[in-house]
């Protein structure tokens, strides 16, 4: 039903793909703690980087007030 999760831990660094594969492995009761941690930590890092980039864009007046 869920398919098989990849064995390569580097694939879990891909933001959406890694999260989906981690959840699929958890629901199938066939997961690796290392892969789940890699996917979780990478998602938190990507969200943090996105938040920093967004705050930098909001602080830049050229981006906020351009027409």
Secondary structure, 3 states (H helix, E strand, C coil): CCCCCCCCHHHHHCHHHHHHHHHHHHHCCCCCHHHHHHHHHHHHHHHHHHHHHHHHHHHCHHHHCCC
